[in-house]
Amino acid sequence: MIRLVVTADDFGQAVAVNEAVERAHQEGILTAASLMVAAPAAADAVARARAMPSLGVGLHLVMVEARPLLAPDRIPDLVGADGLFRTDMARFGLDIAVRGTVRRQLRDEIAAQFAAFADTGLPFDHVNAHKHFHVHPVIAGMVIERAVHHGVRAIRAPVERGRPRGVDWFAAPFARSLRTRARRRGMTVPDQVYGLAASGRMDAAALRAAIADLPLGLSEVYSHPATSDDFAGHGPAYRHRDELAGLLDPAARTALVKRGIRLGRFADFAGAGR
């Protein structure tokens, strides 16, 4: 059987994102969304999610390029002078690997974000991370432990079908390691994902191509839909409105039906994956 989860990232980043998630779930093929608990429109996202119990909502952990949940003075090594998370991911990743104080602060921030999601009362469908920073081996261990603690049963390992390119080529071995480690702890992990190579450009054509390529097993397609392309925090050169149009494209649903693909949340596919 071909199983598919269609996820929107950055839920809570802006009202424009939340509007797109709501519309894509009610009118399109979106089945899941990943919530940024410290983002400006998180409360609005939670309110919308409570009105859509069929939407699988998970935690989109944020550890770079955004505002942390904890006060900056509690995590001084994770933030810059502006109080926002660091943007130097390569150096940050090295600091996490070699500096115990940085790891302790990051562990506290991760725990706080998990706790904040739990406090919403929403069912915990899955977990992933902004910029896929959870493929870092140290962060992966922290996230898996906290996920197991909260009873979270699914996690994204960004292993895309085909030959990885650019930075994805470097990250691919770490993503595969994350997939293996999570499965050993009993978590559901997609066999492959779609969205890395076309990040910010998962429009109708890209989505239909992904659906046509889906193999047997569990796959995840993720995108970044919004009703505007210029909201605060929008991706550089991202075509958010085109990604929303792809999720609403009637041809995408027709293609799913034609191939007999089962669409759902991660909670619907517990234990799936190799």
Secondary structure by P-SEA (a helix, b strand, c coil): cbbbbbbbccccccaaaaaaaaaaaacccccbbbbcccccaaaaaaaaaaaccccbbbbbcccccccccccccccccccccccccccaaaaaaaaaaccaaaaaaaaaaaaaaaaaaaaaccccccccccccccccaaaaaaaaaaaaaaccccccccccccccccccccaaaaaaaaaaaaaaabbbbbcccccccccccccaaaaaaaaaaccccbbbbbbbbcccccccccccccaaaaaaaaaacaaaaaaaaaaccccccccccccccc
